[in-house]
């Protein structure tokens, strides 16, 4: 079942990306990409490698994070509930079959598309800075998020109040449990990484609105929908969502400060002498 869900996810997201390339990227950018793709890959390679290492580390670390969290013992579940009360219950009172279908689609497919398409869109730009900032912001989200998950124990609404909060996603589409259980842990809801990564894309889309004005509008709509979906489906508290937005803002600002400050190619050029330099030194 997991393989079937993954194939379906890949097909849907691929179709959405292809359509979006035609709507937002444009032919002339694709023509330039065909001639400049090697240089763009070289420019983005260092942060891409760092992101890959962080994702690999996260996949391993999340297996032991709950044990570390319980050793520290900062369980904020009841504190979160005391602050926001029954907002999630009120939100689910507005549920309709159409809304459930929409937010379920957004939580699974819209979220993955929202993360993937900007990589393609920014790769199509001659200026690689937006792409490098995006990948750096993803890296910071996962890194800072993991640190918070270590220190904070928090159960989501559907786990804390299973008799009151409906698991709308899994009750309606039970097959998605095979996918989400691969990446989610019951105690890791603060902050909402779904929200933080979606908000990261939204913030960067706003920054690049002069380049992709239509994508900026779509990214805002999808980012807001992802944030609402996490609460509507009973997975996250509103406080988790707010914390995710803050994490996204911090990650985007840090990425903006860090990207371009160091250049791996310049560092290599400075450390490795040129052939001419070697000849002069030998002589």
ZINORZI-V35993 format. One record per backbone hydrogen bond with DSSP energy under -0.5 kcal/mol. CO is the residue of the C=O (numbers start at 1). NH is the residue of the N-H. E is the energy in kcal/mol with one decimal. If there is no record, write none. Layout:
BEGIN
CO&NH&E + CO&NH&E
END
This chain:
BEGIN
1&5&-2.4 + 2&6&-2.6 + 3&7&-2.5 + 4&8&-2.3 + 5&9&-2.5 + 6&10&-2.7 + 7&11&-2.4 + 8&12&-2.4 + 9&13&-2.6 + 10&14&-2.2 + 11&15&-2.2 + 12&16&-2.2 + 13&17&-2.6 + 14&18&-2.4 + 15&19&-2.3 + 16&20&-2.3 + 17&21&-2.4 + 18&22&-1.7 + 19&23&-1.7 + 20&24&-3.1 + 20&25&-0.7 + 21&25&-1.2 + 21&26&-1.6 + 26&30&-1.3 + 27&31&-2.4 + 28&32&-2.0 + 29&33&-2.1 + 30&34&-1.6 + 31&35&-0.7 + 32&35&-0.8 + 32&36&-1.6 + 33&37&-1.5 + 36&40&-1.8 + 37&41&-2.3 + 38&42&-2.3 + 39&43&-2.0 + 40&44&-2.0 + 41&45&-1.5 + 42&46&-0.6 + 44&48&-2.0 + 45&49&-2.5 + 46&50&-2.0 + 47&51&-2.5 + 48&52&-2.4 + 49&53&-2.3 + 50&54&-2.4 + 51&55&-2.6 + 52&56&-2.3 + 53&57&-2.7 + 54&58&-2.6 + 55&59&-2.2 + 56&60&-1.4 + 57&61&-3.4 + 58&62&-2.5 + 60&63&-1.3 + 61&64&-1.7 + 61&65&-1.6 + 62&66&-0.6 + 64&68&-2.0 + 65&69&-2.9 + 66&70&-2.2 + 67&71&-1.5 + 68&72&-1.8 + 69&73&-3.4 + 69&74&-0.5 + 73&75&-1.4 + 74&76&-0.8 + 74&153&-3.1 + 76&80&-2.6 + 77&81&-2.2 + 78&82&-2.6 + 79&83&-1.5 + 80&84&-2.3 + 81&85&-2.6 + 84&87&-0.9 + 86&90&-2.2 + 87&91&-2.6 + 88&92&-2.4 + 89&93&-1.2 + 90&94&-0.5 + 91&94&-1.3 + 92&95&-1.6 + 96&100&-2.7 + 97&101&-2.2 + 98&102&-2.5 + 99&103&-3.0 + 100&104&-1.9 + 101&105&-2.1 + 102&106&-2.5 + 103&107&-2.4 + 104&108&-1.7 + 105&109&-1.8 + 105&110&-2.0 + 106&111&-1.9 + 108&112&-1.2 + 109&113&-2.6 + 110&114&-2.3 + 111&115&-1.4 + 112&116&-2.1 + 113&117&-2.6 + 114&118&-0.6 + 116&119&-0.9 + 116&120&-1.3 + 117&121&-3.0 + 118&122&-2.9 + 119&123&-1.5 + 120&124&-1.1 + 122&125&-1.4 + 126&128&-0.7 + 128&132&-2.5 + 129&133&-2.9 + 130&134&-2.2 + 131&135&-2.4 + 132&136&-2.2 + 133&137&-2.6 + 134&138&-2.3 + 135&139&-2.2 + 136&140&-2.3 + 137&141&-2.3 + 138&142&-2.3 + 139&143&-2.2 + 140&144&-2.8 + 141&145&-2.4 + 142&146&-1.8 + 143&147&-1.7 + 144&148&-2.1 + 145&149&-2.2 + 146&150&-1.8 + 147&151&-1.6 + 148&152&-2.4 + 151&153&-0.5 + 152&154&-0.5 + 153&76&-2.9 + 154&189&-0.6 + 156&159&-0.7 + 156&160&-2.4 + 157&161&-3.0 + 161&164&-1.7 + 161&165&-3.2 + 164&166&-0.5 + 166&168&-1.8 + 167&171&-2.8 + 168&172&-1.8 + 169&173&-2.9 + 173&176&-1.8 + 174&177&-1.6 + 175&178&-1.1 + 176&179&-0.6 + 176&180&-2.5 + 177&181&-2.0 + 179&182&-1.3 + 180&183&-1.2 + 180&184&-2.7 + 185&188&-1.6 + 186&156&-0.7 + 187&154&-1.9 + 187&189&-0.9 + 189&191&-0.6 + 191&193&-0.8 + 192&196&-2.5 + 193&197&-2.6 + 194&198&-1.8 + 195&199&-3.0 + 196&200&-2.0 + 197&201&-1.9 + 198&202&-2.0 + 199&203&-3.0 + 200&204&-2.3 + 201&205&-2.5 + 202&206&-2.0 + 203&207&-1.8 + 204&208&-1.7 + 206&209&-1.3 + 208&211&-1.1 + 208&212&-2.6 + 212&216&-1.8 + 213&217&-1.2 + 214&218&-1.9 + 215&219&-3.2 + 216&220&-1.9 + 217&221&-2.1 + 218&222&-2.8 + 219&223&-3.0 + 220&224&-2.5 + 221&225&-2.1 + 222&226&-2.8 + 223&227&-2.0 + 224&228&-2.4 + 225&229&-2.6 + 226&230&-1.7 + 227&231&-0.9 + 228&231&-0.6 + 228&232&-3.3 + 229&233&-2.4 + 230&235&-1.6 + 230&236&-2.5 + 231&234&-1.7 + 234&158&-2.2 + 237&241&-1.5 + 238&242&-2.4 + 239&243&-2.5 + 240&192&-1.9 + 240&244&-2.1 + 241&245&-2.1 + 242&246&-2.2 + 243&247&-2.5 + 244&248&-2.2 + 245&249&-2.3 + 246&250&-2.5 + 247&251&-2.5 + 248&252&-2.6 + 249&253&-2.4 + 250&254&-2.6 + 251&255&-2.4 + 252&256&-2.1 + 253&257&-1.8 + 254&258&-2.5 + 255&259&-2.6 + 258&261&-1.9 + 258&262&-0.6 + 262&264&-0.5 + 263&267&-2.3 + 264&268&-2.5 + 265&269&-2.7 + 266&270&-2.0 + 267&271&-1.7 + 268&272&-2.9 + 271&273&-0.7 + 274&278&-2.0 + 275&279&-2.2 + 276&280&-2.4 + 277&281&-2.4 + 278&282&-2.7 + 279&283&-2.3
END
